[in-house]
Amino acid sequence: MNASERLDTTFAALADPTRRAILARLALGEAAVNELAEPFAISQPAISKHLKVLEQAGLIRRGRDAQRRPCRLEAAPLAAANAWLEGYRQLWETRFDSLDALLQDLQSAATKPRRQPRKPRP
């Protein structure tokens, strides 16, 4: 999978609010599937589907600890998405800085007293 496809997969996984909530919980530390399912009013199979999407995107890893299946957050795909977004943030920040400068110039020009045209001499 190339970088563009990885970004597509990451953003598709992040598009769902349930998956974002799961990631927010995992940012606090690893958790079992049952713990992740607790706050949601959806079935265990539905949670498992969300976890599968997150795992396929590389955003989580599922382990096995006896009968417990702990999940943990994987930061690399989020770091790659952040790096991609950072380029656009810098672009827009530069454009907004230019716009601010233009608006300040326009405000300065608007507040300067205007010279009255000179009357022609007879």
C-alpha positions in Angstrom: 0.0 0.0 0.0 1.5 3.4 -1.0 1.4 6.5 1.1 -1.7 7.9 -0.6 -3.6 4.7 -0.1 -2.6 4.7 3.6 -3.8 8.2 4.1 -7.1 7.3 2.4 -7.5 4.3 4.7 -6.6 6.4 7.8 -9.0 9.2 7.0 -11.8 6.7 6.1 -11.3 5.1 9.5 -11.3 8.5 11.2 -14.6 9.5 9.5 -16.7 7.6 11.9 -17.5 9.2 15.3 -17.6 5.8 17.1 -14.1 4.9 15.8 -12.8 8.3 16.8 -14.2 7.8 20.3 -12.5 4.4 20.5 -9.2 6.0 19.5 -9.7 8.7 22.2 -10.2 5.9 24.8 -7.2 4.1 23.6 -5.1 7.3 23.8 -5.5 6.8 27.6 -4.0 3.3 27.5 -4.8 -0.2 26.2 -8.2 -1.6 26.8 -10.1 -4.9 26.2 -12.8 -5.1 23.6 -15.5 -5.3 26.3 -14.1 -2.1 27.9 -14.2 -0.4 24.5 -17.8 -1.5 23.9 -19.1 -0.3 27.3 -20.0 3.4 26.4 -21.7 2.5 23.2 -25.3 1.4 22.7 -24.3 -0.9 19.9 -23.8 -4.7 19.7 -20.5 -6.5 20.3 -20.3 -7.5 16.6 -20.7 -3.8 15.6 -17.8 -2.8 17.9 -15.8 -5.7 16.4 -16.4 -4.3 12.9 -15.2 -0.9 14.0 -12.1 -2.4 15.6 -11.5 -4.3 12.3 -11.6 -1.1 10.3 -9.2 0.6 12.8 -6.9 -2.4 12.7 -6.8 -2.5 8.9 -6.0 1.2 8.9 -3.1 0.4 11.2 -4.5 2.7 13.9 -4.8 0.0 16.5 -3.2 -3.4 17.3 -5.0 -6.2 19.0 -3.1 -8.6 21.2 -3.9 -11.7 23.1 -3.4 -12.1 26.8 -4.9 -15.4 27.9 -8.6 -14.8 27.3 -8.3 -11.0 27.2 -7.9 -9.3 23.8 -6.3 -5.9 24.6 -6.2 -3.2 22.0 -3.7 -0.4 21.8 -3.3 2.7 19.8 -0.7 2.8 17.0 0.6 6.4 16.4 2.3 6.0 13.1 -0.7 6.4 10.8 -1.9 9.4 12.8 1.5 11.0 12.6 1.5 10.5 8.8 -2.0 12.1 8.6 -0.8 15.0 10.8 2.2 15.5 8.6 0.0 15.7 5.5 -2.4 18.1 7.2 0.5 20.2 8.5 1.6 21.1 4.9 -1.9 22.5 4.3 -2.0 24.3 7.6 1.3 26.1 6.7 -0.1 27.0 3.3 -3.3 28.5 4.7 -1.4 30.3 7.5 0.7 32.0 4.9 -2.4 33.0 2.9 -4.1 34.3 6.0 -1.0 36.3 6.9 -1.1 37.9 3.4 -4.8 38.6 3.7 -4.2 40.2 7.1 -1.5 42.4 5.7 -3.7 43.5 2.8 -6.6 44.3 5.2 -4.3 46.4 7.3 -3.1 48.3 4.2 -6.7 48.9 3.2 -7.6 50.1 6.7 -4.6 52.5 6.8 -5.5 53.9 3.4 -9.1 54.4 4.5 -8.2 56.3 7.6 -5.6 58.6 6.0 -7.0 62.1 5.4 -7.5 62.7 1.7 -5.9 65.7 0.0 -8.4 68.1 -1.5 -7.8 68.7 -5.2 -6.2 72.0 -5.9 -8.4 74.7 -7.4 -7.2 76.1 -10.7 -5.8 79.6 -10.6 -7.6 82.2 -12.6 
